[in-house]
């Protein structure tokens, strides 16, 4: 008997970042070193970094976050460092 693929997914508190009630799904397991994502939000990078600590501990990767304005949108960019 095969097990459904969704049983191997990480918990929602790892898969999703909650920013002011909005959940953002980021496929962490598919991010290579040096890749990044941009999220349109008014949240401060310190707020995001606290949530990234869970992800870093779960996957054993270093993540960095910084507030940015890109293509006219304010948001946060998250990079996978290692």
C-alpha positions as CSV (number, residue, x, y, z in Angstrom):
1,X,0.0,0.0,0.0
2,X,1.3,3.4,-0.9
3,X,1.1,6.3,1.4
4,X,-0.2,9.7,0.2
5,X,2.5,12.2,-0.7
6,X,1.0,14.8,1.5
7,X,1.9,12.8,4.6
8,X,5.6,13.7,4.0
9,X,5.0,17.4,4.0
10,X,6.5,19.6,6.7
11,X,4.1,21.1,9.2
12,X,2.2,24.3,8.2
13,X,4.1,26.4,10.6
14,X,7.2,25.6,8.5
15,X,5.6,25.6,5.0
16,X,3.8,29.0,5.5
17,X,4.9,32.4,6.7
18,X,2.1,34.3,8.3
19,X,2.4,38.1,7.8
20,X,-0.4,40.1,9.4
21,X,-2.9,37.3,8.8
22,X,-1.8,36.6,5.2
23,X,-0.2,33.2,4.7
24,X,2.6,32.9,2.1
25,X,3.6,29.5,0.9
26,X,7.3,29.2,0.1
27,X,8.7,25.8,-1.2
28,X,11.8,25.9,1.0
29,X,12.9,22.4,0.0
30,X,13.2,23.5,-3.6
31,X,15.3,26.7,-3.0
32,X,18.9,26.4,-4.0
33,X,21.7,28.3,-2.3
34,X,21.7,31.9,-3.5
35,X,18.0,31.9,-4.6
36,X,15.5,34.3,-3.2
37,X,11.8,35.2,-3.1
38,X,10.2,38.6,-2.9
39,X,7.0,39.1,-0.9
40,X,4.9,42.3,-1.2
41,X,4.3,43.4,2.4
42,X,4.7,46.3,4.7
43,X,6.1,44.0,7.4
44,X,9.5,44.9,8.9
45,X,12.4,42.5,8.2
46,X,12.8,41.9,12.0
47,X,9.3,40.5,12.1
48,X,10.0,38.2,9.2
49,X,13.4,37.1,10.6
50,X,11.7,35.7,13.8
51,X,9.5,33.5,11.6
52,X,12.5,32.4,9.5
53,X,14.2,31.0,12.6
54,X,11.8,28.0,12.6
55,X,12.4,27.4,9.0
56,X,16.2,27.6,9.4
57,X,16.1,25.1,12.3
58,X,13.9,22.7,10.5
59,X,15.8,22.6,7.2
60,X,19.3,23.4,8.5
61,X,19.7,26.3,6.1
62,X,20.7,30.0,6.7
63,X,18.2,32.5,5.5
64,X,18.5,36.3,5.3
65,X,15.7,38.9,4.9
66,X,15.8,42.6,4.0
67,X,13.2,45.2,3.3
68,X,13.3,46.4,-0.3
69,X,11.5,48.4,-2.9
70,X,11.5,46.5,-6.2
71,X,9.7,47.5,-9.4
72,X,7.6,50.0,-7.4
73,X,6.5,47.6,-4.7
74,X,7.6,47.7,-1.1
75,X,8.3,44.3,0.4
76,X,10.7,41.8,1.9
77,X,13.3,39.7,0.0
78,X,14.3,36.4,1.5
79,X,17.6,34.7,0.4
80,X,18.8,31.2,1.1
81,X,22.4,31.7,2.1
82,X,23.5,28.1,2.8
